[in-house]
């Protein structure tokens, strides 16, 4: 898992604020059932500097999702 060098100000998938972002090149598992910290994780496919396919995960807290939906 990596963190992008220059992350965007808001989530590119939904436009909401996010708590953290991580970049993955393999092994995806997402389970947010009864998650105390995050309510939603958005996924954005990207290419690495060498063209390798990657997925960025944008982690949204319950408060961030509630504010974006208001």
Secondary structure, DSSP 8 states (H G I E B T S, - for coil): -B--TT--SS-TTT----SEEEEESS------TT-SSEEEEEEEEEE-TTS-EEEEEEEEEHHHHHHHH-
